[in-house]
Amino acid sequence: MNFLPEVMMRETNEIPLISRENYQKRYYKNEESRVGPISLQHFAIDCRSKLRDTIEPHRLNFYQMFIVTGGEGVQTFGINRHYLRENMLCFVSPDMITSWQSEVDKHDGYICSFSSDFFNLGREDKRLLKELPFFRIDCGSVLHLTDEQTQDYLSLFESMYQELNHHSTISEDILRSSLQLLLHKAHALYENNECEVVQAVNKTELRLMKSFQELYLKDFDPLKEHQPVSIKKVAEYADDLGVTQNHLNDTVKSVTGKSAGRLIKDQLIKQATMYLKQSSLDISEIAFRLGYEDPSYFSRYFKKHTGRTPSSVR
């Protein structure tokens, strides 16, 4: 689903301006989802897994940031598209037009919403939020973190989530301090070039990646009929798409951070894990269905990419 052309054609005042309270009602998967047992007037934090798979273009009247630790999808920030995946820290400023389209079933991470009033309470200098580069439309809104950096920021998000759930008389002060610490740390990363500012993905790249994704996922369809799959090589998919193998690999890696071959391997491992956990098929039959005639080779392949033997997953 492609929102951006529609957004570009609309007047800004036709895009809904969403308050934090309405954000929950409109964009959570069900009415039971809520931002913890305590709802502060100008602050909220929750799990990204509660968000709907499709969120149409909208604007916020508050600040928002989120950390992605699992899942993939396309997020627009103004006129820019970004393909989000694990180890990304993202920022949305008030009035920025944004949308979301999930590409997978499961998402992990946290989403935090707050007002400038909440952040600036007690601060003499109230200009910081407007001066932070990742809250400006003309700068990067997505930072790609290392595994270590992700764990560092994830711990801050988790501590805020826990603090909101175990509310006390000083929770608001603790949350404000944690939020300010998180943004100061992110600013330092950005200014010191200690993280990658993710570049926007253009329509052509995204279209090619999705076409490739449709082709290789379609080759897994025989599994639905309990039939073995026959997965092509990347070069064959490139021929089907009318591009060179190098161009396909470069484009897929630019969008997803992974090579075309790695995406296929990930899908194979995902299907193998599902069979191992959810079926009574023996390992040789699972190997056969996934295109491996030699069960021992399949077992070595599975262990190489997961660190576990197939039998240990059952």
C-alpha positions as CSV (number, residue, x, y, z in Angstrom):
1,M,0.0,0.0,0.0
2,N,1.5,3.3,-1.0
3,F,0.4,6.4,0.8
4,L,3.0,9.0,-0.2
5,P,1.6,10.1,-3.6
6,E,-1.8,10.7,-1.9
7,V,-0.1,12.8,0.8
8,M,1.7,14.9,-1.7
9,M,-1.6,15.7,-3.5
10,R,-3.5,16.7,-0.4
11,E,-3.5,20.0,1.4
12,T,-1.9,19.7,4.8
13,N,-5.1,20.7,6.5
14,E,-6.8,17.7,5.0
15,I,-4.5,15.3,6.9
16,P,-6.0,14.6,10.4
17,L,-4.2,16.2,13.4
18,I,-4.2,13.5,16.1
19,S,-4.0,14.0,19.8
20,R,-2.4,11.4,22.1
21,E,-5.7,10.2,23.3
22,N,-7.1,9.8,19.8
23,Y,-4.0,8.1,18.6
24,Q,-4.7,5.2,20.9
25,K,-8.3,4.9,19.7
26,R,-7.5,5.2,16.0
27,Y,-4.3,3.3,15.6
28,Y,-4.2,0.5,18.2
29,K,-5.3,-3.0,17.2
30,N,-8.1,-3.2,19.7
31,E,-9.9,-1.1,22.3
32,E,-8.3,-3.0,25.2
33,S,-4.9,-1.6,24.3
34,R,-3.8,1.2,26.5
35,V,-0.7,3.0,27.7
36,G,-0.2,1.4,31.0
37,P,-2.5,1.5,34.1
38,I,-1.7,5.1,34.7
39,S,-2.2,7.7,32.0
40,L,-0.3,10.9,32.4
41,Q,-1.8,13.9,30.6
42,H,1.3,14.6,28.5
43,F,3.3,11.4,28.4
44,A,2.7,7.8,27.2
45,I,4.8,4.7,26.4
46,D,3.7,1.4,25.1
47,C,4.7,-1.7,23.0
48,R,4.9,-1.3,19.2
49,S,3.2,-4.7,18.9
50,K,-0.1,-3.0,19.8
51,L,-0.1,-0.8,16.7
52,R,-2.2,-1.6,13.7
53,D,-0.5,-2.9,10.6
54,T,-1.7,0.0,8.5
55,I,-1.8,3.6,9.7
56,E,-2.9,6.2,7.2
57,P,-1.2,9.6,6.8
58,H,-1.8,11.8,9.8
59,R,-0.1,14.5,11.9
60,L,0.5,14.6,15.6
61,N,0.1,17.4,18.0
62,F,2.8,15.9,20.2
63,Y,6.3,14.5,19.9
64,Q,6.9,10.8,19.3
65,M,9.9,8.5,19.2
66,F,10.1,4.7,19.0
67,I,12.7,2.0,19.0
68,V,12.5,-0.9,16.7
69,T,13.9,-4.2,18.0
70,G,11.9,-6.6,15.7
71,G,9.7,-6.4,12.6
72,E,9.9,-4.5,9.4
73,G,7.8,-2.0,7.5
74,V,7.6,1.3,5.6
75,Q,7.3,4.5,7.6
76,T,6.9,7.9,5.9
77,F,8.3,11.0,7.5
78,G,7.1,14.1,5.6
79,I,8.0,13.4,1.9
80,N,10.6,10.7,2.8
81,R,10.1,6.9,3.0
82,H,12.1,4.7,5.4
83,Y,12.2,0.9,5.5
84,L,12.3,0.3,9.3
85,R,13.9,-2.8,10.8
86,E,15.6,-3.8,14.0
87,N,18.1,-1.5,15.7
88,M,16.5,1.7,14.6
89,L,15.6,4.7,16.7
90,C,13.0,7.0,15.1
91,F,11.6,10.4,15.8
92,V,8.4,12.2,14.7
93,S,7.8,15.9,15.4
94,P,4.5,17.7,15.8
95,D,2.7,18.5,12.5
96,M,5.0,16.2,10.5
97,I,2.9,14.0,8.1
98,T,3.6,10.4,8.8
99,S,2.2,6.9,8.0
100,W,3.0,3.3,8.5
101,Q,2.7,0.0,6.6
102,S,3.8,-3.2,8.2
103,E,5.6,-5.8,6.1
104,V,5.6,-8.7,8.6
105,D,3.3,-10.1,11.3
106,K,5.3,-9.5,14.5
107,H,6.8,-6.3,15.8
108,D,8.9,-5.5,18.9
109,G,10.1,-2.4,20.6
110,Y,8.5,0.6,22.3
111,I,6.7,3.8,21.2
112,C,6.9,6.9,23.4
113,S,4.7,10.0,23.1
114,F,5.1,13.3,25.0
115,S,4.3,17.0,24.8
116,S,6.7,19.9,24.9
117,D,5.1,21.0,28.2
118,F,5.9,17.6,29.8
119,F,9.5,17.7,28.6
120,N,10.2,21.4,29.4
121,L,8.6,21.5,32.9
122,G,11.3,22.9,35.2
123,R,13.8,23.7,32.4
124,E,15.1,27.2,32.0
125,D,16.1,26.6,28.4
126,K,13.0,25.4,26.5
127,R,14.5,25.5,23.0
128,L,16.1,22.0,23.0
129,L,13.3,20.1,21.4
130,K,13.0,22.4,18.5
131,E,16.8,22.4,18.1
132,L,17.3,18.6,18.1
133,P,18.3,17.7,14.5
134,F,16.2,14.5,14.4
135,F,13.0,16.4,15.2
136,R,13.6,18.7,12.2
137,I,11.9,17.8,8.9
138,D,15.0,18.6,6.9
139,C,17.3,16.3,8.9
140,G,17.4,12.6,9.7
141,S,14.5,11.2,11.6
142,V,15.8,7.6,11.7
143,L,19.1,6.5,13.4
144,H,20.5,3.0,12.8
145,L,22.1,1.8,16.0
146,T,24.6,-1.0,16.7
147,D,23.4,-4.0,18.8
148,E,25.1,-2.5,21.8
149,Q,23.6,0.9,21.3
150,T,20.1,-0.7,20.9
151,Q,20.4,-2.5,24.2
152,D,21.4,0.7,25.9
153,Y,18.4,2.7,24.6
154,L,16.1,-0.2,25.0
155,S,16.9,-0.3,28.7
156,L,15.8,3.3,28.9
157,F,12.5,2.7,27.1
158,E,11.9,-0.4,29.3
159,S,12.6,1.5,32.5
160,M,10.1,4.2,31.5
161,Y,7.6,1.6,30.6
162,Q,8.0,-0.1,34.0
163,E,7.9,3.3,35.8
164,L,4.6,4.2,34.2
165,N,3.1,0.8,35.1
166,H,4.3,1.0,38.7
167,H,3.2,4.6,39.2
168,S,4.3,6.4,42.4
169,T,4.2,10.0,43.5
170,I,7.5,10.8,41.9
171,S,7.0,8.8,38.7
172,E,6.4,11.9,36.6
173,D,9.7,13.4,37.6
174,I,11.5,10.1,37.0
175,L,9.9,9.7,33.6
176,R,10.8,13.3,32.6
177,S,14.4,12.7,33.7
178,S,14.7,9.5,31.8
179,L,13.2,11.1,28.7
180,Q,15.6,14.0,28.8
181,L,18.5,11.5,29.3
182,L,17.4,9.5,26.3
183,L,17.2,12.5,24.0
184,H,20.5,14.0,25.2
185,K,22.2,10.6,24.5
186,A,20.6,10.4,21.1
187,H,21.8,14.0,20.4
188,A,25.3,13.1,21.3
189,L,25.3,10.0,19.1
190,Y,24.0,12.2,16.2
191,E,26.5,15.0,16.7
192,N,29.5,12.8,17.2
193,N,28.6,10.6,14.1
194,E,28.5,7.5,16.3
195,C,25.5,6.1,14.5
196,E,24.2,6.0,10.9
197,V,21.5,8.4,9.9
198,V,19.3,6.3,7.7
199,Q,18.7,7.7,4.2
200,A,15.2,7.7,2.7
201,V,14.3,5.0,0.3
202,N,13.0,6.0,-3.2
203,K,10.0,4.5,-4.9
204,T,12.0,2.6,-7.5
205,E,14.1,0.8,-4.9
206,L,11.1,0.0,-2.7
207,R,9.1,-1.3,-5.7
208,L,12.0,-3.6,-6.8
209,M,12.5,-4.9,-3.3
210,K,8.8,-5.7,-2.9
211,S,8.7,-7.4,-6.4
212,F,11.6,-9.6,-5.3
213,Q,9.9,-10.3,-2.0
214,E,6.6,-11.4,-3.8
215,L,8.6,-13.7,-6.1
216,Y,10.5,-15.6,-3.4
217,L,7.7,-15.8,-1.0
218,K,5.4,-17.2,-3.7
219,D,7.9,-20.0,-4.1
220,F,7.1,-21.1,-0.5
221,D,3.4,-21.5,-1.4
222,P,3.7,-25.3,-2.1
223,L,4.2,-25.7,1.7
224,K,0.5,-24.7,2.1
225,E,-0.4,-27.9,0.1
226,H,2.2,-30.0,2.0
227,Q,4.4,-30.1,-1.0
228,P,8.2,-29.5,-1.2
229,V,9.5,-26.1,-2.3
230,S,12.0,-25.3,-5.0
231,I,13.8,-22.1,-4.3
232,K,15.6,-20.3,-7.1
233,K,19.0,-18.7,-6.9
234,V,19.3,-14.9,-6.5
235,A,20.5,-14.7,-10.1
236,E,17.3,-16.4,-11.4
237,Y,15.1,-14.0,-9.4
238,A,17.1,-11.1,-10.9
239,D,16.5,-12.4,-14.4
240,D,12.8,-12.7,-13.7
241,L,12.8,-9.0,-12.6
242,G,14.9,-7.9,-15.5
243,V,17.9,-6.6,-13.5
244,T,21.4,-7.8,-12.8
245,Q,22.1,-9.9,-9.7
246,N,24.4,-7.1,-8.3
247,H,21.7,-4.5,-8.8
248,L,19.1,-6.6,-7.1
249,N,21.5,-7.3,-4.1
250,D,22.5,-3.7,-3.8
251,T,18.9,-2.5,-3.9
252,V,17.6,-5.1,-1.4
253,K,20.4,-4.3,1.0
254,S,19.9,-0.6,0.6
255,V,16.2,-1.0,1.7
256,T,16.4,-3.8,4.2
257,G,20.0,-3.9,5.3
258,K,20.2,-7.5,4.2
259,S,21.3,-9.2,0.9
260,A,18.7,-10.8,-1.3
261,G,20.2,-14.2,-0.4
262,R,19.9,-13.5,3.3
263,L,16.2,-12.7,3.0
264,I,15.6,-16.1,1.3
265,K,17.7,-17.9,4.0
266,D,15.8,-16.1,6.8
267,Q,12.5,-17.3,5.3
268,L,13.8,-20.9,5.1
269,I,14.9,-20.8,8.7
270,K,11.5,-19.2,9.7
271,Q,9.6,-22.0,7.9
272,A,11.9,-24.7,9.4
273,T,11.5,-23.4,12.9
274,M,7.7,-23.3,12.5
275,Y,7.7,-27.0,11.3
276,L,10.0,-28.0,14.2
277,K,7.8,-26.3,16.8
278,Q,4.3,-26.8,15.4
279,S,4.4,-30.2,13.6
280,S,5.1,-33.8,14.3
281,L,7.1,-34.3,11.1
282,D,10.4,-35.8,11.5
283,I,13.5,-33.8,10.6
284,S,14.2,-35.6,7.3
285,E,10.6,-34.8,6.1
286,I,11.0,-31.2,7.1
287,A,14.3,-31.1,5.2
288,F,12.7,-32.6,2.2
289,R,9.8,-30.1,2.2
290,L,12.2,-27.2,2.3
291,G,14.2,-28.5,-0.7
292,Y,17.0,-30.4,1.1
293,E,17.5,-34.0,0.0
294,D,20.2,-34.6,2.6
295,P,18.8,-34.2,6.2
296,S,22.3,-34.0,7.7
297,Y,23.1,-31.0,5.4
298,F,19.8,-29.4,6.5
299,S,20.7,-29.9,10.1
300,R,24.2,-28.3,9.6
301,Y,22.6,-25.4,7.7
302,F,20.0,-24.8,10.4
303,K,22.6,-24.9,13.2
304,K,24.9,-22.6,11.3
305,H,22.2,-19.9,11.0
306,T,20.5,-20.3,14.4
307,G,23.2,-21.7,16.7
308,R,20.9,-24.6,17.6
309,T,20.3,-28.1,16.2
310,P,16.9,-28.8,14.8
311,S,16.2,-31.4,17.5
312,S,16.9,-28.9,20.3
313,V,14.1,-26.6,18.9
314,R,11.4,-29.2,19.4
